[in-house]
Amino acid sequence: MLMSVVLLAGAALADDAPMLPSPSSDSVVAEGLDAAVLGTSAASASATSPSAADAGSAPLELYLRLGTRWITDPRFDALADSDTLFRPEIGVGYAPGWLDDRLTLELGYAVSSVSTSLFDVMQSSFTLHAIQGAAAYAIPVHRFGTVTARAGASLLFASVSLEEDGAYSNRPPLSGADTLFGLQGVLGYELALPLEVGGAPSGPRLGLSAEAGYEVVPTHANFDDVRRDVKDPTSPRRIPASPVDAGRLDLSGWILRFGGSLRF
């Protein structure tokens, strides 16, 4: 009798307890679709956000550098009033992101020209053209600044001209040329100024730089075959083109330059 009462009371409590809703298949599908949409939106937002890895990257560069080169060879005094050689340089650069984001490959052209008077009887002039390629590696030190190490090689075209003054000024000048090869290494600092307000320093920007280094030219410029520039070799009055040995010149020296660049 007691067992029957207990069973009846348990059945009554079971009937009065609220039933928990069981998840239907439609709600499960809806929740799955919502999660997929949210995941896609988050991925899209991260790809287009300014903090993305390649946000506004600017691989192309145009640069202008104004530099001074110190020629330590004392024979340079016969060609210039000082030991410095002003050297403007223009060029282009490209950052191959697939190789390294901090590496830039450069190709540039530089020219220098100086002249002086020798004992008031002769004018001497010296011109140096350079076609150079370099690889620059930038190491960030803060958000808008980098320390840059640059190594390059140059193909140098050196020429010298000696022109007489006074009674012999009507004579054609003596001129000679030589081709050389140089290697240079410089270390500098660049400040990046984004072109857009709030832009990333890796995007389109204006760069201001200062750098110093050294260029070594393994061989000396050889001017042992300087001749008169006779424009009309068929003229019977022409001056015999006798070669003159004007000596050799070491073009190695220290470099100091300042520059500006545009990245886009």
Secondary structure, DSSP 8 states (H G I E B T S, - for coil): -HHHHHHHHHHHHHHHS-------HHHHHHHHHHHHHHHHHHHHHHHHSTTSTTTT---EEEEEEEEEEEE--GGGGGT-SSSEEEEEEEEEEE--TTT-TTEEEEEEEEEEEEEEEETTTEEEEEEEEEEEEEEEEEEEEETTEEEEEEEEEEEEEEEEEEEE-GGGTTS--EEEEEEEEEEEEEEEEEEEEESSTT--TTSSEEEEEEEEEEEE-SS-EE-TTBEE--S-TT-TT------B---EE---EEEEEEEEEEE-
